[in-house]
Amino acid sequence: AGRPGQCLFYAAERHCLDFPRRRADMGESASLTEATIPHMTISLAPAALQRVQGYLVDAPDALGLRFGVKRTGCSGWSYVVDLAREAKPGDVVSEQGGIRVFVDADSLALVEGTEIDFLKQGLSEQFVFRNPNVKAECGCGESFTTDADRAA
């Protein structure tokens, strides 16, 4: 189960883990169903939430944050983070603090449970990912592998 206040979106449906909101508050195309839905827990640390909110203010056409992975690097997988400009078929979407996080179905198993943070150190600032699925990282920290990759 997710945390109270977190909502999950599947296609045009929104499923909130606490229901103090009225149906009218859920968006024009939202409908509630009793369907069993997959579980996703991607969380944004306060600094990441604030940073993404700033990006969204500057890009009013964006729907939220797109988060996933692609095959690359010396270890196998690298994170992909961008603004979501559209919902794509198969996207699983969660919401935290008014920010929607879109994850494609192919990435979901690799990023499930990840906490996204934003760190500033001196002149450097970057998103940081605390992903419980990571079993090894390359030396530069740009890519990672999972148990499924090691078994293959």
C-alpha positions as CSV (number, residue, x, y, z in Angstrom):
1,A,0.0,0.0,0.0
2,G,1.1,3.5,-0.7
3,R,1.0,6.5,1.6
4,P,-2.1,8.6,2.4
5,G,-2.3,11.5,0.0
6,Q,-0.7,9.6,-2.8
7,C,-2.9,8.9,-5.8
8,L,-2.4,6.4,-8.6
9,F,-3.5,7.0,-12.1
10,Y,-4.2,4.3,-14.7
11,A,-5.3,5.6,-18.1
12,A,-8.0,8.1,-17.2
13,E,-8.8,6.6,-13.8
14,R,-7.5,8.1,-10.5
15,H,-7.4,6.0,-7.3
16,C,-6.5,7.9,-4.2
17,L,-5.3,6.2,-1.1
18,D,-7.2,8.6,1.0
19,F,-10.6,9.8,-0.2
20,P,-11.2,13.2,1.3
21,R,-11.5,14.7,-2.2
22,R,-14.7,14.9,-4.1
23,R,-15.0,13.2,-7.5
24,A,-15.3,16.7,-9.1
25,D,-11.8,17.5,-7.7
26,M,-10.2,14.6,-9.6
27,G,-10.1,16.1,-13.0
28,E,-12.4,16.2,-15.9
29,S,-11.9,12.6,-17.2
30,A,-11.4,10.8,-13.9
31,S,-13.7,8.0,-12.9
32,L,-13.5,5.7,-9.9
33,T,-13.7,2.0,-10.2
34,E,-13.3,-1.0,-8.0
35,A,-10.7,-2.5,-10.4
36,T,-7.6,-4.1,-8.9
37,I,-4.7,-1.9,-10.0
38,P,-1.0,-2.5,-9.9
39,H,0.9,-0.9,-7.1
40,M,3.5,1.7,-7.6
41,T,5.6,3.6,-5.0
42,I,7.8,6.3,-6.5
43,S,8.3,9.0,-4.0
44,L,9.7,12.5,-4.2
45,A,11.8,13.8,-1.3
46,P,10.9,17.4,-0.3
47,A,13.9,18.9,-2.2
48,A,12.9,17.0,-5.4
49,L,9.3,17.9,-5.0
50,Q,10.2,21.6,-4.8
51,R,12.5,21.4,-7.8
52,V,10.0,19.6,-10.0
53,Q,7.3,22.1,-8.9
54,G,9.7,24.9,-10.2
55,Y,10.1,23.1,-13.5
56,L,6.4,22.8,-13.9
57,V,5.8,26.4,-13.2
58,D,8.2,27.2,-16.1
59,A,6.5,24.7,-18.4
60,P,2.7,25.1,-17.9
61,D,2.0,22.6,-20.7
62,A,3.7,19.8,-18.9
63,L,1.6,17.2,-17.1
64,G,4.2,16.2,-14.6
65,L,7.5,14.3,-14.3
66,R,8.4,11.3,-16.6
67,F,10.6,8.8,-14.9
68,G,12.0,5.6,-16.3
69,V,15.1,3.8,-17.4
70,K,16.9,3.0,-20.7
71,R,19.6,0.5,-21.6
72,T,23.0,2.2,-21.6
73,G,26.2,2.6,-19.8
74,C,28.6,-0.1,-18.5
75,S,26.2,-1.6,-16.0
76,G,23.1,-1.8,-18.1
77,W,20.4,0.7,-17.1
78,S,20.4,4.5,-16.7
79,Y,17.7,6.8,-15.4
80,V,15.6,9.0,-17.7
81,V,14.0,12.0,-16.1
82,D,12.1,14.6,-18.1
83,L,8.9,16.6,-18.1
84,A,5.9,14.5,-19.2
85,R,4.2,16.3,-22.1
86,E,1.6,13.6,-22.7
87,A,0.3,10.4,-21.1
88,K,1.4,7.4,-23.1
89,P,-0.3,4.0,-23.4
90,G,0.7,1.8,-20.5
91,D,1.9,4.6,-18.3
92,V,1.4,4.1,-14.6
93,V,1.1,7.5,-12.9
94,S,1.3,8.3,-9.2
95,E,0.8,11.7,-7.6
96,Q,2.5,13.3,-4.6
97,G,2.2,16.9,-3.5
98,G,0.3,17.8,-6.6
99,I,3.0,16.4,-8.9
100,R,2.2,13.5,-11.2
101,V,5.0,11.0,-11.9
102,F,4.6,9.1,-15.1
103,V,6.4,5.7,-15.4
104,D,6.2,3.5,-18.6
105,A,5.3,-0.1,-18.0
106,D,8.7,-1.4,-19.2
107,S,10.5,0.7,-16.5
108,L,8.2,0.0,-13.7
109,A,9.7,-3.2,-12.3
110,L,13.2,-1.5,-12.4
111,V,12.2,1.7,-10.6
112,E,9.5,0.4,-8.2
113,G,10.1,1.8,-4.7
114,T,12.6,4.5,-5.8
115,E,12.9,7.7,-3.8
116,I,13.9,10.7,-6.0
117,D,15.8,13.4,-4.2
118,F,17.5,16.6,-5.3
119,L,20.9,17.5,-3.9
120,K,23.0,20.6,-4.0
121,Q,26.7,20.4,-3.2
122,G,28.7,23.5,-3.9
123,L,28.1,24.5,-7.5
124,S,26.8,21.1,-8.4
125,E,23.1,20.1,-8.2
126,Q,21.5,16.9,-9.4
127,F,18.7,14.4,-8.9
128,V,19.6,11.4,-6.8
129,F,17.8,8.1,-6.9
130,R,17.5,5.7,-3.9
131,N,16.4,2.6,-5.8
132,P,16.0,-0.7,-3.7
133,N,16.2,-2.7,-7.0
134,V,19.8,-1.7,-7.7
135,K,22.3,-4.4,-6.9
136,A,25.4,-2.9,-8.5
137,E,26.5,0.4,-10.1
138,C,29.2,1.3,-12.5
139,G,32.2,3.1,-11.1
140,C,31.0,6.5,-12.4
141,G,27.5,6.0,-11.0
142,E,25.8,6.6,-14.3
143,S,24.3,3.2,-14.7
144,F,23.1,0.3,-12.6
145,T,22.2,-3.4,-12.7
146,T,19.5,-5.5,-10.9
147,D,19.3,-9.1,-9.8
148,A,17.4,-9.9,-13.0
149,D,20.2,-8.6,-15.1
150,R,22.8,-10.6,-13.1
151,A,20.8,-13.8,-13.6
152,A,20.6,-13.3,-17.4
